[in-house]
Protein backbone atom coordinates (compact mmCIF):
# COMPACT_ATOMS: atom_id res chain seq x y z
CA UNK A 1 0.00 0.00 0.00
CA UNK A 2 1.25 3.48 -0.81
CA UNK A 3 1.98 6.11 1.82
CA UNK A 4 0.48 9.58 2.07
CA UNK A 5 2.34 12.27 0.16
CA UNK A 6 5.10 13.94 2.25
CA UNK A 7 3.13 17.20 2.15
CA UNK A 8 0.09 15.31 3.46
CA UNK A 9 2.17 13.83 6.26
CA UNK A 10 3.24 17.34 7.27
CA UNK A 11 -0.39 18.42 7.26
CA UNK A 12 -1.42 15.43 9.39
CA UNK A 13 1.35 16.16 11.87
CA UNK A 14 0.23 19.77 12.06
CA UNK A 15 -3.37 18.66 12.67
CA UNK A 16 -2.30 16.20 15.37
CA UNK A 17 -0.52 18.99 17.26
CA UNK A 18 -3.43 21.43 17.01
CA UNK A 19 -4.91 22.50 20.37
CA UNK A 20 -8.33 22.89 18.74
CA UNK A 21 -11.06 20.35 19.59
CA UNK A 22 -12.22 17.77 17.05
CA UNK A 23 -15.48 18.46 15.23
CA UNK A 24 -17.37 15.55 16.74
CA UNK A 25 -16.64 16.77 20.29
CA UNK A 26 -18.29 20.19 19.92
CA UNK A 27 -21.61 21.71 18.87
CA UNK A 28 -22.38 22.17 15.16
CA UNK A 29 -22.18 25.93 15.69
CA UNK A 30 -18.60 25.69 16.94
CA UNK A 31 -17.68 23.00 14.41
CA UNK A 32 -18.67 25.40 11.62
CA UNK A 33 -16.38 28.08 12.97
CA UNK A 34 -13.49 25.63 13.36
CA UNK A 35 -13.98 24.38 9.80
CA UNK A 36 -14.23 27.84 8.30
CA UNK A 37 -11.11 29.17 10.01
CA UNK A 38 -8.91 26.11 9.54
CA UNK A 39 -9.81 25.75 5.85
CA UNK A 40 -8.86 29.37 5.15
CA UNK A 41 -5.33 28.78 6.44
CA UNK A 42 -4.77 25.88 4.03
CA UNK A 43 -6.31 27.38 0.89
CA UNK A 44 -4.39 29.08 -1.91
CA UNK A 45 -4.85 32.79 -2.51
CA UNK A 46 -8.27 33.55 -4.01
CA UNK A 47 -7.87 34.07 -7.76
CA UNK A 48 -9.45 37.12 -9.29
CA UNK A 49 -12.63 36.50 -11.27
CA UNK A 50 -14.69 38.81 -13.46
CA UNK A 51 -17.67 38.92 -11.13
CA UNK A 52 -18.94 37.60 -7.81
CA UNK A 53 -22.45 38.40 -6.68
CA UNK A 54 -25.09 37.10 -4.30
CA UNK A 55 -28.38 35.88 -5.73
CA UNK A 56 -31.58 34.68 -4.10
CA UNK A 57 -33.17 31.72 -5.86
CA UNK A 58 -36.55 30.12 -5.41
CA UNK A 59 -37.54 29.22 -1.85
CA UNK A 60 -35.21 31.97 -0.55
CA UNK A 61 -32.05 29.95 -1.25
CA UNK A 62 -28.90 32.07 -1.39
CA UNK A 63 -26.44 31.49 -4.23
CA UNK A 64 -23.01 32.96 -4.85
CA UNK A 65 -22.51 33.45 -8.59
CA UNK A 66 -19.08 33.62 -10.23
CA UNK A 67 -18.08 34.54 -13.77
CA UNK A 68 -14.56 33.84 -15.03
CA UNK A 69 -11.99 36.41 -15.98
CA UNK A 70 -11.99 37.58 -19.56
CA UNK A 71 -15.64 36.88 -20.37
CA UNK A 72 -18.18 39.51 -21.42
CA UNK A 73 -20.94 40.01 -18.89
CA UNK A 74 -23.60 39.14 -21.47
CA UNK A 75 -21.98 35.98 -22.89
CA UNK A 76 -24.09 32.85 -22.40
CA UNK A 77 -21.56 30.72 -20.55
CA UNK A 78 -21.75 27.07 -19.59
CA UNK A 79 -22.58 26.75 -15.90
CA UNK A 80 -21.69 24.57 -12.93
CA UNK A 81 -24.05 24.30 -9.97
CA UNK A 82 -21.65 23.68 -7.08
CA UNK A 83 -22.66 22.06 -3.78
CA UNK A 84 -20.14 22.46 -0.98
CA UNK A 85 -18.92 19.70 1.31
CA UNK A 86 -18.94 19.56 5.09
CA UNK A 87 -21.01 16.56 6.11
CA UNK A 88 -24.33 18.39 5.57
CA UNK A 89 -23.55 20.11 8.92
CA UNK A 90 -20.61 22.44 8.32
CA UNK A 91 -19.23 24.25 5.28
CA UNK A 92 -20.68 27.28 3.51
CA UNK A 93 -20.20 29.67 0.63
CA UNK A 94 -17.02 31.04 2.20
CA UNK A 95 -15.25 27.73 2.88
CA UNK A 96 -15.51 26.84 -0.82
CA UNK A 97 -15.08 30.32 -2.30
CA UNK A 98 -11.52 29.75 -3.54
CA UNK A 99 -12.41 26.44 -5.18
CA UNK A 100 -15.40 27.99 -6.94
CA UNK A 101 -13.18 30.78 -8.25
CA UNK A 102 -10.66 28.22 -9.49
CA UNK A 103 -13.36 26.20 -11.23
CA UNK A 104 -14.88 29.27 -12.88
CA UNK A 105 -11.58 30.43 -14.34
CA UNK A 106 -10.19 27.00 -15.12
CA UNK A 107 -13.32 25.60 -16.78
CA UNK A 108 -14.33 28.98 -18.23
CA UNK A 109 -17.83 28.64 -16.89
CA UNK A 110 -20.23 30.41 -14.59
CA UNK A 111 -20.36 28.81 -11.14
CA UNK A 112 -23.33 28.97 -8.79
CA UNK A 113 -22.48 27.93 -5.24
CA UNK A 114 -25.59 26.90 -3.30
CA UNK A 115 -26.11 27.91 0.34
CA UNK A 116 -28.35 24.93 1.16
CA UNK A 117 -29.81 24.41 4.62
CA UNK A 118 -27.64 22.55 7.13
CA UNK A 119 -28.36 19.93 9.77
CA UNK A 120 -29.23 19.54 12.57
CA UNK A 121 -31.36 22.67 12.34
CA UNK A 122 -32.74 21.36 9.03
CA UNK A 123 -32.11 17.63 8.71
CA UNK A 124 -32.59 15.36 5.68
CA UNK A 125 -34.07 15.95 3.16
CA UNK A 126 -33.84 19.75 3.48
CA UNK A 127 -30.43 19.96 1.76
CA UNK A 128 -31.65 17.74 -1.07
CA UNK A 129 -34.74 19.88 -1.58
CA UNK A 130 -32.71 23.11 -1.66
CA UNK A 131 -30.14 21.77 -4.14
CA UNK A 132 -32.84 20.48 -6.48
CA UNK A 133 -34.77 23.75 -6.27
CA UNK A 134 -31.66 25.86 -6.85
CA UNK A 135 -30.63 23.82 -9.89
CA UNK A 136 -34.09 24.08 -11.43
CA UNK A 137 -34.16 27.82 -10.77
CA UNK A 138 -30.79 28.37 -12.46
CA UNK A 139 -32.00 26.43 -15.50
CA UNK A 140 -35.25 28.40 -15.76
CA UNK A 141 -33.44 31.73 -15.27
CA UNK A 142 -30.62 30.90 -17.67
CA UNK A 143 -31.28 33.77 -20.06
CA UNK A 144 -31.34 36.38 -17.29
CA UNK A 145 -28.24 34.83 -15.70
CA UNK A 146 -26.39 34.81 -19.05
CA UNK A 147 -25.77 31.09 -19.02
CA UNK A 148 -26.44 28.40 -21.61
CA UNK A 149 -29.14 26.01 -20.32
CA UNK A 150 -27.90 23.35 -22.76
CA UNK A 151 -24.52 23.29 -21.00
CA UNK A 152 -25.39 22.90 -17.32
CA UNK A 153 -23.36 20.69 -14.96
CA UNK A 154 -23.69 19.83 -11.29
CA UNK A 155 -20.84 19.09 -8.91
CA UNK A 156 -19.66 19.00 -5.34
CA UNK A 157 -17.22 17.53 -2.86
CA UNK A 158 -17.94 14.98 -0.12
CA UNK A 159 -21.48 15.73 1.11
CA UNK A 160 -21.75 18.05 -1.88
CA UNK A 161 -20.78 15.21 -4.20
CA UNK A 162 -23.55 13.17 -2.63
CA UNK A 163 -26.04 15.99 -3.22
CA UNK A 164 -24.81 16.56 -6.78
CA UNK A 165 -25.53 13.04 -7.94
CA UNK A 166 -28.87 13.07 -6.10
CA UNK A 167 -29.75 16.24 -8.06
CA UNK A 168 -28.78 14.41 -11.26
CA UNK A 169 -30.97 11.43 -10.37
CA UNK A 170 -33.90 13.71 -9.63
CA UNK A 171 -33.41 15.62 -12.89
CA UNK A 172 -33.37 12.36 -14.84
CA UNK A 173 -36.62 11.18 -13.28
CA UNK A 174 -38.55 14.45 -13.07
CA UNK A 175 -38.30 16.11 -16.47
CA UNK A 176 -35.05 17.97 -16.06
CA UNK A 177 -33.25 20.21 -16.14
CA UNK A 178 -31.06 18.52 -18.74
CA UNK A 179 -27.68 18.17 -17.07
CA UNK A 180 -24.58 17.60 -19.17
CA UNK A 181 -22.07 16.51 -16.53
CA UNK A 182 -21.46 15.48 -12.93
CA UNK A 183 -18.30 16.49 -11.06
CA UNK A 184 -18.16 14.19 -8.02
CA UNK A 185 -15.22 14.85 -5.70
CA UNK A 186 -14.79 12.08 -3.08
CA UNK A 187 -18.57 11.71 -2.84
CA UNK A 188 -20.42 10.05 0.04
CA UNK A 189 -22.63 7.48 -1.67
CA UNK A 190 -23.64 4.91 0.98
CA UNK A 191 -24.77 5.93 4.47
CA UNK A 192 -24.39 2.37 5.77
CA UNK A 193 -20.63 3.11 5.99
CA UNK A 194 -19.84 -0.56 5.54
CA UNK A 195 -16.98 -0.45 3.04
CA UNK A 196 -13.54 -1.56 4.19
CA UNK A 197 -12.01 1.90 3.70
CA UNK A 198 -14.12 3.18 6.61
CA UNK A 199 -12.07 0.91 8.86
CA UNK A 200 -8.76 1.14 7.00
CA UNK A 201 -8.75 4.95 6.77
CA UNK A 202 -11.04 5.75 9.68
CA UNK A 203 -8.41 7.19 12.02
CA UNK A 204 -5.50 9.54 11.49
CA UNK A 205 -6.41 10.99 8.10
CA UNK A 206 -8.48 14.08 9.05
CA UNK A 207 -11.94 12.61 8.34
CA UNK A 208 -12.53 9.90 10.95
CA UNK A 209 -15.18 7.31 11.72
CA UNK A 210 -16.21 9.43 14.71
CA UNK A 211 -16.74 12.56 12.66
CA UNK A 212 -18.64 10.61 9.99
CA UNK A 213 -20.96 9.26 12.69
CA UNK A 214 -21.37 12.80 14.06
CA UNK A 215 -22.33 14.23 10.67
CA UNK A 216 -24.64 11.34 9.81
CA UNK A 217 -26.31 11.55 13.21
CA UNK A 218 -27.19 15.19 12.65
CA UNK A 219 -28.19 14.87 8.99
CA UNK A 220 -29.94 11.50 9.19
CA UNK A 221 -31.26 11.09 12.73
CA UNK A 222 -33.70 8.42 11.49
CA UNK A 223 -31.72 5.30 10.65
CA UNK A 224 -34.40 4.21 8.17
CA UNK A 225 -33.36 7.15 6.00
CA UNK A 226 -29.87 5.70 5.52
CA UNK A 227 -31.36 3.46 2.83
CA UNK A 228 -33.16 6.26 0.99
CA UNK A 229 -31.48 6.82 -2.39
CA UNK A 230 -31.54 10.56 -1.72
CA UNK A 231 -29.14 9.88 1.17
CA UNK A 232 -27.33 6.89 -0.36
CA UNK A 233 -27.30 7.28 -4.15
CA UNK A 234 -25.34 4.02 -4.49
CA UNK A 235 -28.59 2.34 -3.41
CA UNK A 236 -30.67 3.96 -6.15
CA UNK A 237 -32.59 1.35 -8.11
CA UNK A 238 -31.14 2.53 -11.42
CA UNK A 239 -28.21 4.75 -12.44
CA UNK A 240 -28.61 4.31 -16.19
CA UNK A 241 -29.47 7.50 -18.03
CA UNK A 242 -27.44 9.82 -15.82
CA UNK A 243 -25.17 12.42 -17.43
CA UNK A 244 -21.46 11.65 -17.85
CA UNK A 245 -19.44 11.91 -14.65
CA UNK A 246 -15.95 12.41 -13.33
CA UNK A 247 -15.49 10.69 -9.96
CA UNK A 248 -12.40 11.68 -7.99
CA UNK A 249 -11.30 9.90 -4.81
CA UNK A 250 -8.43 10.03 -2.31
CA UNK A 251 -6.43 6.96 -1.30
CA UNK A 252 -6.44 7.68 2.45
CA UNK A 253 -10.11 8.63 2.69
CA UNK A 254 -12.76 6.61 4.54
CA UNK A 255 -15.04 7.32 1.57
CA UNK A 256 -12.60 5.85 -0.97
CA UNK A 257 -14.34 2.53 -1.54
CA UNK A 258 -17.87 3.91 -1.86
CA UNK A 259 -16.71 6.54 -4.33
CA UNK A 260 -15.01 3.86 -6.42
CA UNK A 261 -18.07 1.61 -6.13
CA UNK A 262 -20.28 4.40 -7.43
CA UNK A 263 -18.01 4.97 -10.43
CA UNK A 264 -17.97 1.22 -11.14
CA UNK A 265 -21.74 1.03 -10.99
CA UNK A 266 -22.12 4.01 -13.31
CA UNK A 267 -19.88 2.25 -15.82
CA UNK A 268 -21.74 -1.04 -15.41
CA UNK A 269 -25.00 0.75 -16.26
CA UNK A 270 -23.48 2.36 -19.35
CA UNK A 271 -23.05 5.85 -17.97
CA UNK A 272 -19.94 7.51 -19.36
CA UNK A 273 -17.61 7.89 -16.38
CA UNK A 274 -13.98 8.79 -15.77
CA UNK A 275 -12.46 7.73 -12.47
CA UNK A 276 -9.31 9.01 -10.81
CA UNK A 277 -7.89 8.06 -7.42
CA UNK A 278 -5.32 10.44 -5.94
CA UNK A 279 -3.72 7.59 -4.06
CA UNK A 280 -1.50 9.64 -1.71
CA UNK A 281 -4.15 12.20 -0.68
CA UNK A 282 -6.70 12.45 2.16
CA UNK A 283 -10.34 13.49 2.34
CA UNK A 284 -10.84 17.21 1.82
CA UNK A 285 -7.53 17.68 0.05
CA UNK A 286 -8.86 19.61 -2.94
CA UNK A 287 -9.34 22.67 -0.71
CA UNK A 288 -5.73 22.59 0.54
CA UNK A 289 -3.93 24.06 -2.46
CA UNK A 290 -2.00 26.44 -0.24
CA UNK A 291 -0.02 23.51 1.19
CA UNK A 292 -0.64 20.54 -1.14
CA UNK A 293 0.54 20.48 -4.74
CA UNK A 294 -1.76 17.52 -5.33
CA UNK A 295 -4.76 19.72 -4.62
CA UNK A 296 -3.88 22.10 -7.42
CA UNK A 297 -3.32 19.18 -9.81
CA UNK A 298 -6.76 17.82 -8.91
CA UNK A 299 -8.42 21.19 -9.47
CA UNK A 300 -6.73 21.43 -12.87
CA UNK A 301 -8.02 17.97 -13.78
CA UNK A 302 -11.56 18.89 -12.71
CA UNK A 303 -11.39 22.02 -14.84
CA UNK A 304 -10.13 20.10 -17.86
CA UNK A 305 -12.92 17.52 -17.52
CA UNK A 306 -15.55 20.24 -17.26
CA UNK A 307 -14.16 22.17 -20.22
CA UNK A 308 -14.17 19.05 -22.38
CA UNK A 309 -17.77 18.26 -21.41
CA UNK A 310 -18.93 21.78 -22.15
CA UNK A 311 -17.11 21.83 -25.49
CA UNK A 312 -18.70 18.52 -26.46
CA UNK A 313 -22.14 19.97 -25.71
CA UNK A 314 -21.56 23.23 -27.62
N, C-alpha and C positions, 0 to 999 in steps of 0.2 A: 504493500500500500504506500502511496506517495505521502509526503509530509507537507504541511502547510508552507506556503511561500515564506521566505525569511522576513519579508515586510509584514506578513500576517502574524508571524510569531512575535515580532516586536509589538504589534498592536494588542495581541492577546496578553502579553506580559504587562503592558501598560494598563489594560483593563483589570487584570488580576490585582494590581497594586492600587487601584482607585479606591478612595475612601467612601465613594458614593454607594448608597444601597442598591441592591438588585431590584429590577422592576417588580418581580413577583412578591417582594416583601413590603411594598408600599401601596398607597391608594392609586387608582388610575389618574387622579389629578396630578399627583407628584410624579408618577411615572411619565406622564406626558412632558412635564418640564424637564426631567432628566434626559429623555430621549431627544427633545428639541435642542437642548444645550450641548449634549455630547456629540450629536450628529454634526452640528455646525463646526466644531473643532476639526473634524476629520474630512470635511468636504473641500473640494478645490474652490478657487475663487469664482464667484458667479460670473459667467460670461455675459457680455452685453448682448441684448436682443433688441429688435426694432421696437417692440411694444409689449408692455405688460399691463393688463387691466383687470379689474374685478367685475364679474358679471353675476347676475342673479337669474337662475334658470327657473323652470317650472317647479312648483312646490317649495319655493323659497330656498333653493339649493345654491350655495355660493360656488362660483367657478373662478379660477384664475386663468386668464387667457394670455397666451404668448404668441408672438409672431417673430419669425427669424430675421436676423440682420439681412439687409440687402433686398428686401421684398417690398414692392409697392403695397400701400395700405388697402388698395381695392383689388388686389390679385386674389383670385379664388384658389386658395392653397389646399393641398391635402391636409387632413387633420387627424390628430391622435387624441383620443379621450384617455387621459391618464388617471389611474386610481392608485393612490399612495398606499404603501405598506404600513405596518405597525400593529399587526394582530387584531385589527378591527377595534382597538382600544386606544392606541396612541398613534402618533403621526398626524401631519396636517399639511396644509399648503406650503408652509414655510420649511418643513423638514425636507421636502422634495423639490424645493424651488430650483436649486442648482441643476438637478437632474433634468427637470422639465426644460430649463434653458438650453442645456446641452442637447437634448433630443430635438428641440425646435430648430436650432442652428444646424445640427449634424444631419438631420433628416430633411431639412428644408420644408418643414410643415408647421401649421398652427398646432399648438398644444393647449388642451383644456384640462386643467387639473381640478378634480372634483372634491369639494369639501363635504363628503358624505357624513352622515350622523355616526357617532361612535358609541360603542358599548362601554360600560353597562347602562348608561343613561338611556340609550336606545339600542336594545339588543336585536339579534337576528329576527326578522329579515330587513330591518330598517336600512342598513347599508346597501343591501341588494336593491331595494326599492329606489333609493336615491340614485344609485349608479345607472340603473335602467332608465329612470326618468330623465336624468341629465343627458344621457346619450341620445335619447329620442328627441329631446329639446334641441340639442346641437344640430341634429340632422334636419329638423323642421325649420330651424332658423339659419340654415346654411347660407342662403343668399345674403341676409343681413350681416352675418358674421364673416363674410368674404371667405368662405371655404367651399370646397367641391364635395357635395354630398355623395358623389360616386367614388370618392377616395377617402373613406373614413375608416380609421383603425381604432382598436381599443387595446389598452395595455396597462400593466401594473406590476408591482413587485410584492412578493410574499402574499399578505392578505389582499393586496391590490391585484396580484396576479390571479388569485382565486376569484375575485369579483369580476375581473375582466373576462374570464372565460365563461362565467355565469351570465354576464351581459350578452356574450356572443350566443350562448345557448338560447337565451330568451329571445334574442332578435331572430334567430333561425325559426323559432316555433311560433312567433307572434307577429308575423308580417313586418319584420324589419326593426330598425333601419338595416340597409344592406351594408354589412361590414366587409372590408377588404382584407383585414389582417388582424392577428392577435400577437401582441408582444407580451410574453409570459415569463417574468423574471423570478426565478426560484419560487414558483407558485405553491401555495397550500392547496392540495386537491382532495385530501381524504382525512376527515376529522376523527376517524378511528385511531389514527396515529400508531398504526400497527406495523409499519415497515421497519426493517432492520436498522435503517439509518437513524431512526429515533433513539435507538439504544447506542449504536456505534458512535454517533456524533452528539449525543444528548447532554454532554457535560464538557465544559472547557473551550467551547467554540462560539461564544457570545450568545447565540440563541440556545437555550437549554430546555430540557424536558419540563422543568418547573415553570419556566416562563410560558411555554406553549400551553401547559395546563391552566395557567393563570389567564391567558388571553382567551382560550376556549371557554373557560368557566364564565367569563364575563359576556362573551359574544353569544354563546350557545348554552345558556343555563339549563335548558331542557335536553337531556341526553338523547331523546328521540329525534331531535333535530340534526344530530350528527349524520344521520343517514339521508337527509334531504339533499337532493342534488344541488340545490342552491347554496348549501354549505360545503358539500363534498362533490364537486363536479366529476370526479373520477367514477362516482357511482351513478351518474346519469345513464338512463337506459340506452341512449344512442348518442354518439358523437359525430356520426356521419353527417355531412352537409355543413359543417362549420367552416369558417374562412381559414385560409392558410395561417400557420402559426410558427413562431420562433420560440422555443422553450429553452431557457437558460437555467442551469443549475450550478451549485457550488459543491465541491467534493467533500467539504467538512461541515455540511449543513444537515441538521436533522431531517429537513424536507427533501433531501436529495432523491431518495428512492421514489417518493410519490410524484415528484416532478418528472423523473424519467419514465415512470409508469404511465403518466398522462400522455407524454409524447409518444410512447410506444402504442398506446391505445388509439391515439389520433391516426397514426400511420396504419394501424391494422384496419381501421375503418375508412381508409382511403382519403383522409384529410392530408393535404400537403403540409408537411411539418419538417422544420430543421431543428436539430437538437445540438446543444453545445454544453458540455460540462467543463467548468473552470475548476480543474481537479485540485488545485492548491489554495482555493479561496474558501471563505466562510460565509454564512448567511449574512445578508445586509451589505456585502462588500461593494456593490455598485455605487453606493453613496460615499465611499471612502476614498475618492480620487485624490484627495490632498495628501494621503499617505500610502496609497496602494496603486502601483502602476497597472496592476491587473484590472482595477476598476475602470480606468480610462480606456483600456483595450476593450473591455466589455461594452462600455457605452458606445465606442466607435462601431463595434459589431452590430449593436442594436440599431444604430443610425443607418448603417449600410443595408441591413435587412429591410428596414422601413422604406428607405429610398427606393430600393429595388421593387418592393411591392407597389408603391405608389406609381412608379414609372410603368410597371406592367399594366396598371389599371387606367393609365392616361389615355 
